[in-house]
Amino acid sequence: MQFFIDHKYRRIHQRQFAGDRCGFVETPVEEREFTDSEDYIGQLENGELYEVCPHCQSAPTVIR
């Protein structure tokens, strides 16, 4: 799985579903990181108090 890490807000996003609703637009490029390592993600969640973004866990659904 591919992840996007926002170090400014300490959030972990699933890269394929991350979007405007996740709120990382104001995060500077130097505070963004991309990784495929699930071990690294686990370390961030457990040791450094990063949270998984609730907005990008699945594709957005549009109901009209």
MINU-125486 format. One line per field, with one value per residue: x, z negated, y of N, C-alpha, C in turn; residue in one letter. Coordinates in pm, 1 decimal. Each point is the difference from the previous one (the first is absolute). Layout:
n.X: (X, ...)
n.Z: (Z, ...)
n.Y: (Y, ...)
ca.X: (X, ...)
ca.Z: (Z, ...)
ca.Y: (Y, ...)
c.X: (X, ...)
c.Z: (Z, ...)
c.Y: (Y, ...)
resn: (a, ...)
//
This chain:
n.X: (84.1, -45.6, 89.4, -71.4, 112.3, -88.0, 126.0, -56.2, -95.7, 111.5, -25.6, -54.0, 26.4, -104.9, 110.2, -56.3, -31.8, 122.7, -62.4, -68.7, -89.4, 118.9, 0.5, 69.9, -90.4, -8.4, 17.0, 111.3, 51.9, 82.8, -127.4, 15.8, -48.9, 57.2, -74.4, 58.9, 75.9, -65.7, 123.6, 41.3, -108.7, 22.2, 126.3, -44.8, -85.5, 91.2, 108.1, -50.9, -101.0, 30.9, -95.7, -82.2, 9.2, -106.6, 53.6, 109.8, -91.1, -79.8, -37.6, -5.0, -111.6, -54.6, -89.9, -74.5)
n.Z: (0.0, 60.7, -73.2, -43.8, -50.3, -77.4, -1.5, 69.0, 50.4, 22.9, 130.0, 5.5, 128.0, 52.3, 66.2, 28.8, -127.9, -20.8, -60.2, 54.5, -14.7, 31.7, 61.1, 93.3, 57.3, -125.5, 5.1, -43.7, 119.6, -68.9, -32.3, 126.4, -15.0, 91.1, -31.2, 16.4, -99.0, -13.9, -9.2, 92.0, 68.4, -30.6, 30.2, 105.8, 24.1, -27.7, 62.5, 107.1, -34.1, 110.9, 68.3, 22.9, 115.8, -60.4, 76.3, -10.4, -69.3, 79.0, 119.7, 28.3, -67.3, 120.0, -77.7, 105.6)
n.Y: (-117.0, 105.3, 66.6, 101.1, 47.3, 59.4, 44.4, 97.3, -77.1, -70.8, 0.3, -120.8, 19.1, -60.4, -11.6, -114.9, 24.2, 45.6, 100.9, 97.7, -94.4, -46.4, 117.2, -61.0, 73.8, 40.5, -129.7, 59.9, 6.0, 77.2, 14.6, -40.0, -120.8, -76.7, -107.0, -115.9, 45.5, -113.7, -48.1, 86.5, -28.6, -125.4, 28.8, 66.7, -97.8, -89.1, 41.1, 54.1, -75.5, -64.2, 62.5, -99.2, 61.8, 50.6, 95.9, -70.1, -64.0, 71.6, -40.6, 131.0, 0.8, 13.1, 57.2, -15.4)
ca.X: (-84.1, 77.8, -41.4, 44.5, 10.1, -2.9, 70.2, -48.4, -119.5, 19.7, -104.1, 39.8, -103.9, 16.9, 31.7, -97.2, -126.7, 23.0, -51.8, -20.6, -71.1, 95.6, 53.2, 145.8, 34.7, 89.5, 124.2, 112.2, 52.6, 107.0, -60.4, -77.0, 83.3, -69.4, 64.3, -74.3, 37.7, -100.9, 72.4, 24.0, -130.5, -27.5, 85.2, -54.1, -125.6, 23.6, 102.7, 4.2, -136.8, -63.1, -131.4, -42.6, -101.3, -130.4, -62.9, 53.3, 8.1, -66.2, -35.8, -119.1, -125.3, -83.2, -141.8, -75.0)
ca.Z: (0.0, 8.5, -100.1, 2.9, -139.0, -23.0, -126.8, -66.1, -78.4, -50.9, 53.9, 99.0, 102.6, 106.7, 113.8, 108.8, -36.8, -59.7, 79.5, -66.3, -126.8, -101.3, -63.7, 3.7, 104.9, -53.7, -48.2, 91.9, 67.9, -79.7, -111.5, 58.7, 27.9, 62.1, -33.7, 18.6, -113.7, -105.4, -127.7, -31.9, -36.5, -133.6, -93.7, -15.1, -75.5, -137.7, -73.4, 15.7, -11.3, 127.1, 14.9, 135.1, 44.9, 14.9, 126.4, 119.5, -19.3, 115.6, 103.8, -35.0, 62.9, 32.3, 11.1, 54.0)
ca.Y: (117.0, 122.0, 97.1, 138.4, 42.9, 143.8, 17.4, 122.3, -32.5, -136.8, -87.8, -99.2, -9.9, -97.8, 86.2, -10.5, 62.9, 131.5, 110.4, 128.2, -13.7, -44.3, 119.1, 13.6, 96.9, 102.0, -61.6, 24.2, -118.5, -60.7, -72.6, -110.4, -117.1, -112.8, -126.9, -124.6, -84.1, -13.5, -0.4, 141.1, 56.1, -52.0, 72.8, 135.2, -8.7, -44.1, 72.6, 144.9, 50.9, 37.3, -61.3, -32.6, 95.5, -64.5, 39.3, -65.6, -143.5, -61.6, 95.5, 78.7, -39.8, 114.7, -35.3, 114.7)
c.X: (89.3, -57.9, 59.3, -2.4, 9.1, 62.8, -45.4, -117.7, 3.8, -113.9, 58.2, -117.4, 28.7, 10.1, -108.7, -131.2, 16.4, -48.4, -20.4, -65.8, 91.8, 69.7, 150.6, 47.9, 101.1, 131.3, 111.5, 55.2, 106.7, -53.0, -91.7, 95.4, -87.3, 76.0, -93.7, 20.4, -107.6, 64.9, 24.8, -129.8, -38.0, 81.6, -53.6, -127.1, 26.0, 94.2, -7.6, -138.5, -57.5, -135.3, -30.1, -112.0, -133.5, -64.8, 47.4, 20.9, -69.5, -32.2, -123.8, -122.6, -84.4, -143.1, -74.7, -145.2)
c.Z: (0.0, -93.8, 27.6, -144.5, -5.5, -137.6, -74.1, -92.6, -58.5, 42.3, 107.6, 95.1, 91.5, 128.5, 107.6, -30.0, -59.0, 92.9, -84.2, -136.4, -114.0, -70.4, 1.5, 99.8, -50.2, -52.6, 101.3, 55.7, -84.4, -123.3, 48.8, 32.5, 59.9, -33.1, 32.6, -120.0, -109.0, -137.9, -47.6, -45.3, -141.2, -107.0, -24.7, -84.1, -147.7, -78.2, 5.7, 5.5, 129.0, 6.8, 146.8, 36.8, 21.4, 136.5, 120.6, -18.8, 111.5, 100.1, -40.5, 79.4, 22.3, 17.3, 47.5, 0.4)
c.Y: (124.3, 105.0, 137.2, 47.4, 151.4, 21.8, 125.2, -32.1, -141.5, -93.5, -90.5, -18.4, -118.1, 81.5, -1.8, 70.3, 139.7, 110.5, 124.5, -13.1, -45.0, 117.2, 17.1, 104.6, 102.7, -57.2, 24.3, -131.5, -69.0, -74.8, -112.4, -113.7, -109.4, -127.3, -116.2, -92.4, -1.9, -4.7, 143.3, 67.3, -45.4, 71.1, 140.5, -0.6, -30.4, 90.1, 150.6, 63.7, 57.5, -70.0, -27.1, 96.1, -72.0, 24.9, -79.6, -149.6, -77.9, 109.1, 77.1, -47.8, 123.6, -48.9, 124.1, -28.1)
resn: (m, q, f, f, i, d, h, k, y, r, r, i, h, q, r, q, f, a, g, d, r, c, g, f, v, e, t, p, v, e, e, r, e, f, t, d, s, e, d, y, i, g, q, l, e, n, g, e, l, y, e, v, c, p, h, c, q, s, a, p, t, v, i, r)
//
